[in-house]
Amino acid sequence: MGFSLTSLLATASLALAIPHDFQIGERAPVSTIDIRYRHDKVTNKYALAVLDKDTHQVLARVCDKSIRSGAFSALPIHVDADGEAFGTITVGSRTHAIGHRSRQVDCWSMYSNRAATVTCHVSLRHLPALDFDALAHDTPAPPCFDNFPLVEQSDVDGTPSNVTQLELAQHEIGNEGLETVQAQDQLPSHPTLRARQGSILRCPPYRETRLVGDGNPHQNYYHVQMTSKGRCGDGDCEISYETSETKTFSWTASASIAGWISGGFAVEKSHSFAENFNCVGKEGHDTNVCVWQMIAHTAYTVQNYIVYPCSNKAVRDGDPFILWSPNANNVGSEYYCVRNTCRAGKGDNWWDKSPSRPGGPRDW
């Protein structure tokens, strides 16, 4: 796919039996593992992690394409994938095509101009029992990438399994909400002189929004499926997002806002995208393919005030809240391709509002 994700992603659940003879100390048996592979094509760095699918506990993690030590000396794992996430994954002595889907191995992938990711569920049934208990006290490895917003979606609903998704709150608004708020408040947006019922308001109060401190800026990403689901069928497949389908994305906030502000960051009230992007799938590997987009936003903390210009006072109006604005000039935004986990139709979306990428607008 073009580049969405982030991290990048969609649907299919794998129900697997737990082997009765597979016991690991006092822990519940590990029945299925998640294998997560990342390739940062800009720096040519790699990351490979193995997690317990049920508990999400990290069982192994390396900045490489292979895991062959510790508990995995008996079950080595190796990923051999190109920049479009086509290739193979080897678990033990068995090699599977990425995109292969069965009861034992279920994989999907994403890629963009900058990164490629592969995620696989692998059943441990009929495989050698591993001594995962030895990994319980290992010191977690440092991250392989300083900043990597392309993340895998879950196998259920497209929400990333390692990111807490914040649903848009009931009071979260966009541009339409701004007009409603100003109409209800009946306060001018800047100090003016006006007549009301024959009286002159010499210093009418007005509402404004201000940055709180430095705004504590973070980079967050809005992911949206830009195309319908292209089915591969019996041959190779391709789906495109065309320039004629221009989309516009606007700011949003976690509370009603007196007026949009940039906070001094290189952001915009709204931004439009009009580019071509193609995604491809391979016969026998992929069941569907689609184009997603990851729209980078800067999140910053703001506060509404009621300002009384005659007395030079400003009174807080409510609590501080978060304003998300799209970065100017597409900084940090990308198209990406998703295979095997596309949602039903274009327009499906999710937010990655994790606080793990502090700072203002930047490419990752």
RAFENFEN-V106449 format. One record per residue. N is the residue number from 0. RES is the residue in one small letter. SS is DSSP state (2 for helix, 1 for strand, 0 for the rest). PSI is psi in whole degrees, -180 to 180 (none if undefined). OMEGA is omega in radians with two decimals (999 if undefined). Layout:
# RAFENFEN-V106449
N_RES_SS_PSI_OMEGA ; N_RES_SS_PSI_OMEGA
This chain:
# RAFENFEN-V106449
0_m_0_170_-3.03 ; 1_g_1_-75_2.85 ; 2_f_1_113_2.99 ; 3_s_0_-107_-2.86 ; 4_l_0_-176_-1.52 ; 5_t_0_-162_1.73 ; 6_s_0_83_-1.59 ; 7_l_0_none_999 ; 8_l_0_139_2.99 ; 9_a_0_-118_-2.73 ; 10_t_0_148_2.98 ; 11_a_0_124_-3.08 ; 12_s_0_140_-3.09 ; 13_l_0_113_3.13 ; 14_a_0_120_-3.05 ; 15_l_0_144_-3.14 ; 16_a_0_151_3.08 ; 17_i_0_121_3.13 ; 18_p_0_131_-3.05 ; 19_h_0_-24_-3.05 ; 20_d_0_10_-3.08 ; 21_f_0_95_-3.10 ; 22_q_0_141_-3.11 ; 23_i_1_96_3.13 ; 24_g_0_-130_3.14 ; 25_e_0_1_-3.12 ; 26_r_1_161_2.96 ; 27_a_0_146_-3.11 ; 28_p_0_143_3.07 ; 29_v_0_114_-3.08 ; 30_s_0_-31_-3.11 ; 31_t_1_138_3.09 ; 32_i_1_150_2.98 ; 33_d_1_129_3.02 ; 34_i_1_122_-3.08 ; 35_r_1_119_-3.08 ; 36_y_1_136_3.10 ; 37_r_1_140_3.05 ; 38_h_1_114_3.03 ; 39_d_1_106_-3.03 ; 40_k_0_-19_3.13 ; 41_v_0_-46_-3.13 ; 42_t_0_-9_-3.07 ; 43_n_0_38_3.06 ; 44_k_1_156_-3.09 ; 45_y_1_157_3.00 ; 46_a_1_139_3.12 ; 47_l_1_127_-3.12 ; 48_a_1_149_3.05 ; 49_v_1_129_-3.12 ; 50_l_1_153_2.93 ; 51_d_1_120_-3.06 ; 52_k_0_-35_-3.06 ; 53_d_0_-40_-3.06 ; 54_t_0_-13_-3.09 ; 55_h_0_14_3.07 ; 56_q_0_134_3.11 ; 57_v_1_121_3.14 ; 58_l_1_-27_3.10 ; 59_a_1_150_3.12 ; 60_r_1_130_3.13 ; 61_v_1_158_3.04 ; 62_c_0_65_-3.03 ; 63_d_0_-176_3.11 ; 64_k_0_-2_-3.08 ; 65_s_1_146_2.98 ; 66_i_1_116_-3.05 ; 67_r_0_4_-3.05 ; 68_s_0_176_3.12 ; 69_g_2_-136_-3.14 ; 70_a_2_-24_-3.07 ; 71_f_2_9_2.98 ; 72_s_2_-26_3.10 ; 73_a_0_-13_-3.13 ; 74_l_0_70_-3.11 ; 75_p_0_147_-3.13 ; 76_i_1_133_-3.13 ; 77_h_1_135_3.09 ; 78_v_1_127_3.11 ; 79_d_1_95_-3.03 ; 80_a_1_148_3.09 ; 81_d_0_-172_-3.07 ; 82_g_0_-14_3.07 ; 83_e_0_17_3.08 ; 84_a_0_24_2.96 ; 85_f_0_139_3.12 ; 86_g_1_-148_-3.07 ; 87_t_1_159_2.99 ; 88_i_1_132_-3.13 ; 89_t_1_125_3.09 ; 90_v_1_113_-3.04 ; 91_g_0_-125_-3.13 ; 92_s_0_2_-3.06 ; 93_r_1_132_3.12 ; 94_t_1_132_-3.10 ; 95_h_1_145_3.03 ; 96_a_1_136_3.04 ; 97_i_0_128_-2.99 ; 98_g_0_-13_3.08 ; 99_h_0_138_-3.13 ; 100_r_1_119_3.11 ; 101_s_0_-178_3.11 ; 102_r_0_-29_-3.09 ; 103_q_0_-40_-3.10 ; 104_v_1_127_-3.12 ; 105_d_1_110_-3.03 ; 106_c_1_152_2.95 ; 107_w_1_165_-3.00 ; 108_s_1_164_3.06 ; 109_m_1_154_3.05 ; 110_y_1_155_3.06 ; 111_s_0_-170_3.10 ; 112_n_0_-18_-3.04 ; 113_r_0_-21_-3.01 ; 114_a_1_162_3.04 ; 115_a_1_142_3.13 ; 116_t_1_149_3.06 ; 117_v_1_135_3.05 ; 118_t_1_131_-3.14 ; 119_c_1_138_2.89 ; 120_h_1_130_-3.14 ; 121_v_1_123_3.08 ; 122_s_1_136_3.10 ; 123_l_0_0_3.10 ; 124_r_0_137_3.14 ; 125_h_0_9_3.08 ; 126_l_0_162_-3.12 ; 127_p_0_140_3.07 ; 128_a_0_135_-3.09 ; 129_l_0_147_-3.14 ; 130_d_0_76_-3.13 ; 131_f_2_-19_-3.11 ; 132_d_2_-29_-3.14 ; 133_a_2_-18_-3.12 ; 134_l_2_-7_-3.02 ; 135_a_0_-31_-3.05 ; 136_h_0_9_3.11 ; 137_d_0_144_3.04 ; 138_t_0_129_-3.12 ; 139_p_0_139_3.13 ; 140_a_0_150_3.09 ; 141_p_0_157_3.12 ; 142_p_0_146_-3.13 ; 143_c_0_-21_-3.13 ; 144_f_0_141_3.09 ; 145_d_0_-32_-3.05 ; 146_n_0_119_-3.05 ; 147_f_0_81_-3.03 ; 148_p_0_-13_3.10 ; 149_l_0_111_-3.07 ; 150_v_0_160_-3.14 ; 151_e_0_146_3.00 ; 152_q_1_163_3.09 ; 153_s_0_167_-3.14 ; 154_d_0_9_-3.07 ; 155_v_0_-55_-2.98 ; 156_d_0_12_3.10 ; 157_g_0_-5_3.09 ; 158_t_0_133_-3.08 ; 159_p_1_134_-3.06 ; 160_s_0_-18_-3.12 ; 161_n_0_16_3.10 ; 162_v_0_132_3.08 ; 163_t_0_114_-3.12 ; 164_q_0_132_3.07 ; 165_l_0_109_3.11 ; 166_e_0_148_3.09 ; 167_l_0_125_-3.09 ; 168_a_0_163_-3.10 ; 169_q_0_-30_-3.11 ; 170_h_0_5_-3.14 ; 171_e_0_135_-3.00 ; 172_i_1_166_3.01 ; 173_g_0_-149_-3.09 ; 174_n_2_-37_-3.14 ; 175_e_2_-38_-3.13 ; 176_g_2_-34_3.13 ; 177_l_2_-45_-3.14 ; 178_e_2_-39_-3.13 ; 179_t_2_-44_-3.12 ; 180_v_2_-47_-3.10 ; 181_q_2_-35_-3.14 ; 182_a_2_-36_-3.10 ; 183_q_2_-36_-3.04 ; 184_d_2_-29_-3.13 ; 185_q_0_31_3.05 ; 186_l_0_135_3.13 ; 187_p_0_151_-3.10 ; 188_s_0_-5_3.07 ; 189_h_0_158_-3.07 ; 190_p_0_126_3.09 ; 191_t_0_170_3.00 ; 192_l_0_131_3.10 ; 193_r_1_155_3.14 ; 194_a_1_140_3.07 ; 195_r_1_117_3.13 ; 196_q_0_42_3.06 ; 197_g_0_-8_-3.14 ; 198_s_1_155_3.12 ; 199_i_1_122_3.00 ; 200_l_1_106_-3.07 ; 201_r_0_-33_-3.13 ; 202_c_0_75_-3.10 ; 203_p_0_139_3.07 ; 204_p_0_156_3.10 ; 205_y_1_159_3.14 ; 206_r_1_143_3.04 ; 207_e_1_161_3.13 ; 208_t_1_135_-3.12 ; 209_r_1_155_3.07 ; 210_l_1_141_3.06 ; 211_v_0_112_-3.10 ; 212_g_0_-131_3.08 ; 213_d_0_3_3.12 ; 214_g_0_-10_-3.10 ; 215_n_0_59_-2.99 ; 216_p_0_146_3.05 ; 217_h_1_156_3.04 ; 218_q_1_121_3.06 ; 219_n_1_163_-2.98 ; 220_y_1_130_3.05 ; 221_y_1_121_-3.09 ; 222_h_1_132_-3.12 ; 223_v_1_137_3.09 ; 224_q_1_120_-3.01 ; 225_m_0_-15_-3.12 ; 226_t_0_169_2.99 ; 227_s_0_176_-3.13 ; 228_k_0_116_3.08 ; 229_g_1_124_-3.10 ; 230_r_1_136_-3.05 ; 231_c_0_-33_3.11 ; 232_g_0_-131_-3.07 ; 233_d_0_5_-3.12 ; 234_g_0_-178_3.05 ; 235_d_0_157_-3.10 ; 236_c_1_159_3.14 ; 237_e_1_144_3.07 ; 238_i_1_145_-3.03 ; 239_s_1_148_2.95 ; 240_y_1_122_-3.00 ; 241_e_0_156_-3.14 ; 242_t_2_-24_-3.12 ; 243_s_2_-13_-3.10 ; 244_e_2_51_-3.08 ; 245_t_0_134_3.12 ; 246_k_1_145_3.09 ; 247_t_1_132_3.14 ; 248_f_1_136_-3.04 ; 249_s_1_172_3.10 ; 250_w_0_163_3.02 ; 251_t_1_163_-3.08 ; 252_a_1_160_-3.11 ; 253_s_0_6_3.06 ; 254_a_0_167_3.09 ; 255_s_0_144_-2.98 ; 256_i_0_141_3.13 ; 257_a_0_-40_3.13 ; 258_g_0_141_-3.12 ; 259_w_0_139_3.03 ; 260_i_0_153_3.10 ; 261_s_0_-20_-3.09 ; 262_g_0_12_-3.11 ; 263_g_0_3_3.13 ; 264_f_0_158_3.13 ; 265_a_0_73_-3.09 ; 266_v_1_171_-3.12 ; 267_e_1_159_3.05 ; 268_k_0_-35_3.11 ; 269_s_1_160_3.13 ; 270_h_1_140_-3.14 ; 271_s_1_145_3.13 ; 272_f_1_135_3.08 ; 273_a_0_86_-3.12 ; 274_e_0_161_3.02 ; 275_n_0_141_3.07 ; 276_f_1_134_-3.11 ; 277_n_1_145_3.04 ; 278_c_1_142_-3.09 ; 279_v_1_151_3.04 ; 280_g_1_162_-3.07 ; 281_k_0_144_3.10 ; 282_e_0_134_3.11 ; 283_g_0_-9_-3.13 ; 284_h_0_-43_-2.94 ; 285_d_0_141_3.09 ; 286_t_0_-28_3.11 ; 287_n_1_162_-3.12 ; 288_v_1_147_-3.14 ; 289_c_1_163_3.11 ; 290_v_1_130_3.02 ; 291_w_1_162_3.00 ; 292_q_1_142_3.08 ; 293_m_1_112_-3.11 ; 294_i_1_113_-3.10 ; 295_a_1_132_3.08 ; 296_h_1_148_2.93 ; 297_t_1_127_3.09 ; 298_a_1_129_3.13 ; 299_y_1_151_-3.04 ; 300_t_1_130_-3.11 ; 301_v_1_171_-3.11 ; 302_q_1_135_3.02 ; 303_n_1_146_3.08 ; 304_y_1_151_2.88 ; 305_i_1_121_-3.04 ; 306_v_1_131_3.08 ; 307_y_1_97_-2.97 ; 308_p_0_-32_-3.11 ; 309_c_0_-38_-3.13 ; 310_s_0_0_3.14 ; 311_n_0_40_3.13 ; 312_k_1_151_3.04 ; 313_a_1_126_-3.09 ; 314_v_1_132_3.12 ; 315_r_1_138_3.12 ; 316_d_0_91_-3.10 ; 317_g_0_-168_-3.10 ; 318_d_0_160_3.02 ; 319_p_0_153_3.14 ; 320_f_1_178_-3.05 ; 321_i_1_136_3.04 ; 322_l_1_128_3.11 ; 323_w_1_121_3.13 ; 324_s_1_138_3.13 ; 325_p_1_139_3.13 ; 326_n_1_142_3.11 ; 327_a_2_151_3.06 ; 328_n_2_28_3.07 ; 329_n_2_18_-3.09 ; 330_v_0_123_3.12 ; 331_g_0_-5_-3.13 ; 332_s_0_150_-3.14 ; 333_e_1_154_2.87 ; 334_y_1_153_3.04 ; 335_y_1_163_-3.08 ; 336_c_1_142_3.07 ; 337_v_1_137_3.10 ; 338_r_1_138_3.00 ; 339_n_0_-12_-3.12 ; 340_t_0_28_3.11 ; 341_c_0_148_3.06 ; 342_r_0_178_-3.00 ; 343_a_0_-40_-3.04 ; 344_g_0_164_3.13 ; 345_k_0_154_-3.09 ; 346_g_0_-18_3.06 ; 347_d_0_146_-2.99 ; 348_n_1_166_3.01 ; 349_w_1_157_3.12 ; 350_w_1_138_2.89 ; 351_d_1_99_-3.12 ; 352_k_0_29_3.11 ; 353_s_0_147_-3.09 ; 354_p_0_23_-2.96 ; 355_s_0_-3_-3.12 ; 356_r_0_78_-3.09 ; 357_p_1_156_3.07 ; 358_g_0_171_3.14 ; 359_g_0_-170_-3.07 ; 360_p_0_135_3.09 ; 361_r_0_154_2.97 ; 362_d_0_150_-3.11 ; 363_w_0_none_999
